[in-house]
Amino acid sequence: MARKSATEVKIDFLVKEIRELRHETKSLRADINKGKGAIWILIAIAGIVTSGYNYFIK
């Protein structure tokens, strides 16, 4: 088994780090999209509650 040169070791390390960053980026995007959905749901509920309040009070 041939030994790797220092450059090959560094390249392998960089490739591994890039793969990890891609995975982290995908998971962060998924979390952000979930947060956006939660915000839209909360805004919709607030709108319904406000509409009902204004309808019955006025």
VEXBA-154195 format. One record per residue: residue number from 1; residue in one letter; chain; x, y, z of N, C-alpha, C in turn. Coordinates in steps of 0.2 Angstrom, whole numbers, plus 5000, padded with zeros to 4 digits. Layout:
<recs>
(rec NUM, 'A', 'A', (X, Y, Z), (X, Y, Z), (X, Y, Z))
...
</recs>
This chain:
<recs>
(rec 1, 'M', 'A', (5004, 4994, 5000), (5000, 5000, 5000), (5004, 5006, 5000))
(rec 2, 'A', 'A', (5004, 5010, 4995), (5008, 5016, 4994), (5005, 5022, 4999))
(rec 3, 'R', 'A', (5010, 5025, 5002), (5008, 5031, 5006), (5006, 5037, 5002))
(rec 4, 'K', 'A', (5002, 5041, 5005), (4999, 5047, 5002), (5004, 5053, 5003))
(rec 5, 'S', 'A', (5005, 5057, 4998), (5009, 5063, 4999), (5005, 5068, 5004))
(rec 6, 'A', 'A', (5008, 5073, 5006), (5005, 5078, 5010), (4999, 5081, 5007))
(rec 7, 'T', 'A', (5001, 5083, 5000), (4996, 5086, 4996), (4989, 5082, 4995))
(rec 8, 'E', 'A', (4990, 5075, 4994), (4984, 5071, 4994), (4980, 5071, 5000))
(rec 9, 'V', 'A', (4984, 5071, 5006), (4981, 5070, 5012), (4976, 5077, 5013))
(rec 10, 'K', 'A', (4979, 5083, 5011), (4976, 5089, 5012), (4970, 5089, 5007))
(rec 11, 'I', 'A', (4970, 5087, 5001), (4965, 5087, 4997), (4959, 5082, 4999))
(rec 12, 'D', 'A', (4961, 5076, 5002), (4956, 5072, 5005), (4952, 5075, 5011))
(rec 13, 'F', 'A', (4956, 5079, 5015), (4953, 5082, 5021), (4948, 5087, 5018))
(rec 14, 'L', 'A', (4950, 5091, 5013), (4946, 5097, 5010), (4940, 5094, 5007))
(rec 15, 'V', 'A', (4940, 5088, 5004), (4934, 5085, 5001), (4930, 5083, 5006))
(rec 16, 'K', 'A', (4932, 5080, 5012), (4928, 5078, 5017), (4925, 5084, 5020))
(rec 17, 'E', 'A', (4928, 5089, 5021), (4925, 5095, 5024), (4920, 5098, 5020))
(rec 18, 'I', 'A', (4921, 5098, 5014), (4916, 5101, 5009), (4909, 5097, 5009))
(rec 19, 'R', 'A', (4910, 5090, 5009), (4904, 5086, 5010), (4900, 5087, 5016))
(rec 20, 'E', 'A', (4904, 5088, 5022), (4901, 5089, 5028), (4897, 5096, 5028))
(rec 21, 'L', 'A', (4900, 5101, 5025), (4897, 5108, 5024), (4891, 5107, 5020))
(rec 22, 'R', 'A', (4891, 5103, 5015), (4885, 5102, 5010), (4879, 5099, 5014))
(rec 23, 'H', 'A', (4881, 5094, 5018), (4876, 5091, 5023), (4873, 5096, 5028))
(rec 24, 'E', 'A', (4877, 5100, 5031), (4875, 5105, 5036), (4870, 5110, 5032))
(rec 25, 'T', 'A', (4872, 5112, 5026), (4868, 5117, 5023), (4862, 5115, 5021))
(rec 26, 'K', 'A', (4861, 5108, 5019), (4855, 5105, 5018), (4850, 5105, 5024))
(rec 27, 'S', 'A', (4853, 5103, 5029), (4849, 5103, 5036), (4847, 5110, 5038))
(rec 28, 'L', 'A', (4851, 5115, 5037), (4850, 5121, 5039), (4844, 5124, 5035))
(rec 29, 'R', 'A', (4844, 5123, 5028), (4839, 5125, 5024), (4832, 5122, 5026))
(rec 30, 'A', 'A', (4832, 5115, 5028), (4826, 5112, 5030), (4823, 5115, 5036))
(rec 31, 'D', 'A', (4828, 5117, 5041), (4826, 5120, 5047), (4823, 5127, 5046))
(rec 32, 'I', 'A', (4826, 5131, 5041), (4823, 5137, 5039), (4816, 5137, 5036))
(rec 33, 'N', 'A', (4815, 5132, 5032), (4809, 5131, 5028), (4804, 5129, 5033))
(rec 34, 'K', 'A', (4805, 5125, 5038), (4800, 5124, 5044), (4798, 5130, 5047))
(rec 35, 'G', 'A', (4803, 5134, 5049), (4802, 5140, 5053), (4798, 5145, 5049))
(rec 36, 'K', 'A', (4799, 5145, 5042), (4795, 5149, 5038), (4787, 5147, 5038))
(rec 37, 'G', 'A', (4786, 5141, 5038), (4780, 5138, 5038), (4776, 5139, 5044))
(rec 38, 'A', 'A', (4780, 5139, 5050), (4777, 5140, 5056), (4775, 5147, 5057))
(rec 39, 'I', 'A', (4779, 5152, 5054), (4777, 5159, 5054), (4771, 5160, 5050))
(rec 40, 'W', 'A', (4770, 5157, 5044), (4764, 5158, 5040), (4758, 5155, 5044))
(rec 41, 'I', 'A', (4759, 5150, 5047), (4753, 5147, 5051), (4751, 5152, 5057))
(rec 42, 'L', 'A', (4756, 5154, 5060), (4754, 5159, 5066), (4751, 5165, 5063))
(rec 43, 'I', 'A', (4753, 5168, 5058), (4750, 5174, 5055), (4743, 5172, 5053))
(rec 44, 'A', 'A', (4742, 5167, 5050), (4735, 5165, 5048), (4730, 5164, 5054))
(rec 45, 'I', 'A', (4733, 5161, 5059), (4729, 5160, 5065), (4727, 5167, 5068))
(rec 46, 'A', 'A', (4732, 5171, 5068), (4731, 5178, 5071), (4726, 5182, 5067))
(rec 47, 'G', 'A', (4726, 5181, 5060), (4721, 5184, 5056), (4714, 5182, 5057))
(rec 48, 'I', 'A', (4714, 5175, 5058), (4707, 5173, 5060), (4704, 5175, 5066))
(rec 49, 'V', 'A', (4709, 5175, 5071), (4707, 5177, 5078), (4705, 5185, 5078))
(rec 50, 'T', 'A', (4709, 5189, 5075), (4707, 5196, 5074), (4701, 5197, 5070))
(rec 51, 'S', 'A', (4700, 5193, 5065), (4694, 5194, 5061), (4687, 5192, 5065))
(rec 52, 'G', 'A', (4688, 5187, 5069), (4682, 5185, 5073), (4681, 5190, 5079))
(rec 53, 'Y', 'A', (4686, 5192, 5082), (4686, 5197, 5087), (4682, 5204, 5084))
(rec 54, 'N', 'A', (4685, 5206, 5079), (4682, 5212, 5076), (4674, 5211, 5073))
(rec 55, 'Y', 'A', (4673, 5205, 5071), (4666, 5203, 5069), (4661, 5203, 5075))
(rec 56, 'F', 'A', (4663, 5200, 5080), (4658, 5200, 5086), (4658, 5206, 5090))
(rec 57, 'I', 'A', (4664, 5210, 5090), (4664, 5216, 5095), (4660, 5222, 5091))
(rec 58, 'K', 'A', (4661, 5222, 5085), (4658, 5228, 5081), (4652, 5227, 5078))
</recs>
